[in-house]
Amino acid sequence: MSSDTKSSALSNYHHLARMHAPVGVFLFFWPFAYAVLMSAYKTDMPFSVLITRLAVYGVGSLTLRSAACVWNDICDVDFDRQIGEAHESPPPRLWCHFDGWSLRLPYLTNLRFRRLLESKEAFYHGVFDIAVLNLIYPLMKRVTYLPQVWLGLAINWGFVVAWVDVSGHSTTTWNDFEVLGYGMVSLASWTIVYDTIYACQDLNDDKRAGVKSTALLFGSYLPVILRLFAAIHIGSLAYVGYLNGQAVWFYGVSVIGSAVHMLWQLQTHEPMKAANCKLHFDSNIGLGGIVASLYSSVARPVVGLFYPHRFFILLLINYRVMPGYLL
């Protein structure tokens, strides 16, 4: 195989795995990060361990998201032939490479769970995430108008995996169960909001192709229903903070900051404008960063009170998640 052919193949695989569009990696990563940061707060986790675990879950998020994208494209070939390159699906010239990727999928998922997780219980939860939640997700849009609800479980199950991995066991107290339960409600509600906004990009194409989504289901009630799920997300987030005993910074930065960001998203969202929908979907990288700034209530004063705020302000500016006057 010539060097040009190898380069072309690598480029194709890079595109299929969506390495050029990092938004999804962050959306997979934030649930892992939230669980680690909350556990760190409860257990007084050493800073070096915290950073190591975040790096581990970052690698896991990259591999899982890549595998999920490839599997989704394999399942959606017929849809993509009808609606072109909607939702960043690979162009027709790349469909011929699915056979090669089907052989690589086990390696992507295997890398994430066999080498990165420390707890056997967490490994079982990870297998459930891959073998059930993520495996079934691409099929949901064929049978129900609520695939975003299923995605809310699939993309956020890392919250459960990381919580169990850090603690070394499954839920042993009612408090653990509540934290995981309300945490998943908050994360799933957030996912329903941002993925419904994402689905608005191709409403007409999806109708013709028979792709089902909450964007179609909600119809003219879309703004009201998205506000409802946004309220559930914020309310559950605040309650999880209460259950975990988070400090005042959590409510002042994470909860209120997320509420302001959600308000901006829903006030300025224009469902019939694809560019507007993509901008708002991408902005959820920043919203995830705002929630993760609960780290400021985890770390020691010098690190926690200064560095995290500068980091996330830069993150907000970099991804232009809100107009400048809101910063």
C-alpha positions as CSV (number, residue, x, y, z in Angstrom):
1,M,0.0,0.0,0.0
2,S,1.5,3.4,-1.0
3,S,2.0,6.2,1.5
4,D,-0.8,8.2,-0.3
5,T,-3.2,5.3,0.0
6,K,-2.4,4.9,3.7
7,S,-2.8,8.6,4.3
8,S,-6.2,8.6,2.5
9,A,-7.3,5.6,4.6
10,L,-6.3,7.3,7.8
11,S,-8.1,10.4,6.8
12,N,-11.2,8.4,6.1
13,Y,-11.1,6.7,9.5
14,H,-10.4,10.0,11.1
15,H,-13.6,11.4,9.5
16,L,-15.7,8.3,10.4
17,A,-14.6,8.5,14.0
18,R,-15.5,12.3,14.1
19,M,-12.0,13.2,15.3
20,H,-12.5,16.5,13.4
21,A,-15.6,17.4,15.6
22,P,-14.7,17.2,19.3
23,V,-18.1,18.3,20.7
24,G,-19.3,14.7,21.2
25,V,-16.1,13.8,23.1
26,F,-16.8,16.5,25.6
27,L,-20.4,15.4,26.0
28,F,-19.3,11.9,26.7
29,F,-16.6,13.2,29.1
30,W,-18.6,15.6,31.3
31,P,-20.6,12.8,33.1
32,F,-17.4,11.0,34.0
33,A,-15.9,14.2,35.2
34,Y,-18.9,15.1,37.3
35,A,-18.8,11.8,39.2
36,V,-15.1,12.0,39.8
37,L,-15.3,15.6,41.0
38,M,-18.2,14.9,43.3
39,S,-16.5,11.8,44.7
40,A,-13.3,13.8,45.2
41,Y,-15.2,16.3,47.3
42,K,-16.7,13.5,49.5
43,T,-13.5,11.5,49.9
44,D,-10.9,14.3,50.0
45,M,-9.2,12.7,47.0
46,P,-5.5,13.7,46.4
47,F,-5.1,16.2,43.6
48,S,-2.7,13.9,41.6
49,V,-5.3,11.1,41.8
50,L,-8.0,13.4,40.6
51,I,-6.0,14.6,37.6
52,T,-5.1,11.0,36.7
53,R,-8.7,9.8,36.8
54,L,-9.9,12.7,34.7
55,A,-7.2,11.9,32.1
56,V,-8.2,8.2,32.1
57,Y,-11.8,9.1,31.5
58,G,-10.8,11.6,28.8
59,V,-9.2,8.8,26.9
60,G,-12.2,6.5,27.5
61,S,-14.6,9.2,26.3
62,L,-12.6,9.6,23.0
63,T,-12.6,5.9,22.2
64,L,-16.2,5.3,23.2
65,R,-17.5,8.3,21.2
66,S,-15.5,7.2,18.2
67,A,-16.9,3.7,18.4
68,A,-20.4,5.0,18.9
69,C,-20.2,7.3,15.8
70,V,-19.0,4.4,13.6
71,W,-21.7,2.1,14.9
72,N,-24.3,4.8,14.4
73,D,-23.2,5.3,10.8
74,I,-23.2,1.6,10.1
75,C,-26.8,1.4,11.3
76,D,-27.8,4.6,9.4
77,V,-26.4,4.0,6.0
78,D,-29.9,3.8,4.4
79,F,-31.0,7.0,6.1
80,D,-27.8,8.8,5.1
81,R,-28.2,7.8,1.5
82,Q,-31.5,9.6,1.5
83,I,-30.6,12.7,3.4
84,G,-27.0,13.2,2.3
85,E,-24.5,14.4,4.9
86,A,-27.0,15.4,7.5
87,H,-25.8,15.4,11.2
88,E,-22.1,15.2,10.1
89,S,-22.6,11.7,8.7
90,P,-19.8,10.5,6.5
91,P,-20.0,11.3,2.7
92,P,-20.7,8.4,0.3
93,R,-17.1,7.8,-0.5
94,L,-16.5,6.6,3.0
95,W,-19.3,4.0,3.2
96,C,-17.0,1.4,1.6
97,H,-14.7,1.7,4.7
98,F,-17.4,0.4,7.1
99,D,-16.1,-3.2,6.8
100,G,-12.7,-2.1,8.1
101,W,-14.2,-0.1,10.9
102,S,-16.5,-3.0,12.0
103,L,-13.2,-4.9,12.8
104,R,-11.9,-2.0,14.8
105,L,-15.0,-1.4,16.9
106,P,-14.1,-4.1,19.5
107,Y,-10.6,-2.6,19.9
108,L,-12.0,0.9,20.6
109,T,-14.4,-0.3,23.2
110,N,-12.0,-2.9,24.6
111,L,-9.3,-0.3,25.1
112,R,-11.7,1.9,27.2
113,F,-13.0,-0.7,29.6
114,R,-10.4,-3.4,30.1
115,R,-7.4,-1.1,30.6
116,L,-8.8,2.0,32.0
117,L,-11.2,1.0,34.8
118,E,-9.9,-0.2,38.2
119,S,-13.1,-1.6,39.6
120,K,-14.7,-4.9,38.4
121,E,-18.2,-3.4,39.3
122,A,-17.4,-0.4,37.1
123,F,-16.4,-2.8,34.3
124,Y,-19.8,-4.5,34.4
125,H,-21.5,-1.1,34.3
126,G,-19.3,-0.2,31.3
127,V,-20.2,-3.4,29.5
128,F,-23.9,-2.6,30.0
129,D,-23.3,0.9,28.6
130,I,-21.7,-0.5,25.4
131,A,-23.6,-3.8,24.9
132,V,-27.1,-2.5,25.7
133,L,-27.4,1.3,25.8
134,N,-25.0,2.4,23.0
135,L,-25.6,-0.7,20.9
136,I,-29.4,-0.2,20.8
137,Y,-29.4,3.6,20.5
138,P,-29.1,3.9,16.7
139,L,-32.1,1.7,16.2
140,M,-34.4,3.8,18.5
141,K,-34.9,6.5,15.9
142,R,-36.6,3.9,13.7
143,V,-39.2,2.8,16.3
144,T,-39.9,5.8,18.6
145,Y,-40.0,9.5,18.6
146,L,-38.0,9.5,21.8
147,P,-34.5,8.4,20.8
148,Q,-33.1,11.4,22.7
149,V,-34.4,9.9,26.0
150,W,-32.5,6.7,25.3
151,L,-29.4,8.8,24.4
152,G,-29.8,10.5,27.7
153,L,-29.1,7.1,29.3
154,A,-26.4,6.0,26.9
155,I,-24.2,9.0,26.7
156,N,-24.4,9.8,30.5
157,W,-24.0,6.3,31.9
158,G,-20.4,7.2,32.4
159,F,-21.6,9.1,35.5
160,V,-22.6,5.7,37.1
161,V,-19.4,4.0,35.8
162,A,-17.1,6.6,37.2
163,W,-18.9,6.9,40.5
164,V,-18.7,3.1,41.0
165,D,-15.1,3.0,39.7
166,V,-13.9,5.6,42.2
167,S,-15.8,4.1,45.1
168,G,-14.9,0.5,44.2
169,H,-18.5,-0.7,44.8
170,S,-22.0,-0.2,43.6
171,T,-24.6,1.8,45.6
172,T,-24.3,0.8,49.3
173,T,-26.4,3.5,50.8
174,W,-29.6,5.3,50.0
175,N,-27.6,8.5,49.6
176,D,-25.5,6.9,46.9
177,F,-28.6,5.7,45.1
178,E,-30.2,9.1,45.3
179,V,-27.0,10.8,44.0
180,L,-26.8,8.4,41.0
181,G,-30.6,8.6,40.3
182,Y,-31.0,12.4,40.4
183,G,-27.6,12.8,38.7
184,M,-28.9,10.7,35.8
185,V,-32.2,12.6,35.7
186,S,-30.3,15.9,35.5
187,L,-27.9,14.7,32.8
188,A,-30.6,13.0,30.7
189,S,-32.7,16.1,30.8
190,W,-29.8,18.2,29.6
191,T,-29.2,15.6,26.8
192,I,-32.8,15.8,25.7
193,V,-32.4,19.6,25.4
194,Y,-29.2,19.7,23.4
195,D,-29.9,16.7,21.2
196,T,-33.4,18.0,20.4
197,I,-31.8,21.3,19.3
198,Y,-29.3,19.2,17.3
199,A,-32.1,17.3,15.6
200,C,-33.8,20.6,14.5
201,Q,-31.1,21.0,11.9
202,D,-32.7,18.6,9.5
203,L,-36.4,18.4,10.3
204,N,-37.5,18.3,6.7
205,D,-34.9,15.7,5.7
206,D,-35.7,13.6,8.7
207,K,-39.4,13.6,7.8
208,R,-38.8,12.4,4.3
209,A,-36.4,9.7,5.5
210,G,-38.6,8.5,8.3
211,V,-36.1,9.4,11.1
212,K,-37.9,10.0,14.3
213,S,-36.9,12.5,17.0
214,T,-38.2,14.6,19.8
215,A,-37.8,17.6,17.5
216,L,-40.6,16.2,15.4
217,L,-42.6,15.0,18.3
218,F,-42.7,18.2,20.2
219,G,-43.7,20.3,17.2
220,S,-45.1,23.7,18.0
221,Y,-44.7,22.9,21.7
222,L,-40.9,22.6,21.3
223,P,-39.9,25.8,23.2
224,V,-42.2,25.0,26.2
225,I,-41.1,21.4,26.5
226,L,-37.4,22.3,26.2
227,R,-37.8,24.8,29.0
228,L,-39.4,22.1,31.1
229,F,-36.5,19.7,30.7
230,A,-34.1,22.6,31.3
231,A,-35.8,23.3,34.6
232,I,-35.6,19.6,35.5
233,H,-31.9,19.6,34.7
234,I,-31.2,22.6,36.9
235,G,-33.5,21.5,39.8
236,S,-32.0,18.0,39.8
237,L,-28.4,19.4,39.6
238,A,-29.1,21.6,42.7
239,Y,-30.5,18.6,44.6
240,V,-27.6,16.4,43.7
241,G,-25.3,19.1,45.1
242,Y,-27.3,19.1,48.3
243,L,-27.1,15.3,48.6
244,N,-23.4,15.4,48.1
245,G,-22.9,18.3,50.6
246,Q,-21.4,20.6,47.9
247,A,-20.1,24.0,49.1
248,V,-21.6,27.4,48.2
249,W,-19.4,27.7,45.1
250,F,-21.3,24.8,43.5
251,Y,-24.6,26.7,43.6
252,G,-23.1,30.1,42.8
253,V,-21.1,28.9,39.8
254,S,-22.4,25.5,38.6
255,V,-26.2,25.8,39.2
256,I,-26.8,29.5,38.6
257,G,-24.2,29.5,35.7
258,S,-26.0,26.6,34.1
259,A,-29.4,28.2,34.5
260,V,-28.1,31.4,32.8
261,H,-26.6,29.4,30.0
262,M,-29.8,27.4,29.5
263,L,-31.8,30.6,29.4
264,W,-29.6,32.0,26.8
265,Q,-29.8,28.9,24.7
266,L,-33.6,28.6,24.8
267,Q,-34.2,32.3,24.4
268,T,-32.0,32.6,21.2
269,H,-32.6,29.2,19.7
270,E,-34.2,29.4,16.2
271,P,-35.3,25.8,15.2
272,M,-35.6,26.5,11.5
273,K,-32.1,27.8,11.1
274,A,-29.5,25.1,10.9
275,A,-26.5,27.3,11.7
276,N,-28.2,28.6,14.8
277,C,-29.0,25.0,15.9
278,K,-25.4,23.9,15.5
279,L,-24.1,27.0,17.3
280,H,-26.3,26.2,20.3
281,F,-25.6,22.5,20.3
282,D,-21.8,23.2,20.2
283,S,-22.2,25.6,23.1
284,N,-23.0,22.7,25.4
285,I,-19.3,22.1,25.7
286,G,-19.2,25.3,27.7
287,L,-22.3,24.5,29.7
288,G,-20.6,21.2,30.7
289,G,-17.6,23.2,31.8
290,I,-19.7,25.5,33.9
291,V,-21.1,22.5,35.8
292,A,-17.7,21.0,36.1
293,S,-16.5,24.1,37.8
294,L,-17.9,22.5,40.9
295,Y,-14.2,21.6,41.1
296,S,-13.7,25.0,42.7
297,S,-15.4,23.6,45.8
298,V,-13.3,20.4,45.7
299,A,-9.7,21.7,45.4
300,R,-7.7,23.5,48.0
301,P,-8.1,27.3,48.3
302,V,-5.2,28.5,46.1
303,V,-6.1,26.1,43.3
304,G,-9.8,26.1,43.7
305,L,-10.5,29.7,44.1
306,F,-8.4,31.0,41.2
307,Y,-7.4,28.6,38.5
308,P,-10.7,26.9,37.7
309,H,-12.5,30.2,37.2
310,R,-9.9,31.5,34.8
311,F,-10.0,28.2,32.9
312,F,-13.7,28.1,32.5
313,I,-14.0,31.8,31.6
314,L,-11.5,31.1,28.8
315,L,-13.4,28.0,27.8
316,L,-16.6,30.1,27.5
317,I,-14.9,32.8,25.4
318,N,-13.1,30.2,23.2
319,Y,-16.2,28.4,22.3
320,R,-18.4,31.5,22.1
321,V,-21.1,29.9,24.1
322,M,-22.7,33.2,24.9
323,P,-22.6,36.8,23.5
324,G,-19.7,38.7,25.0
325,Y,-21.9,41.1,27.0
326,L,-23.1,38.1,29.1
327,L,-19.5,37.5,30.2
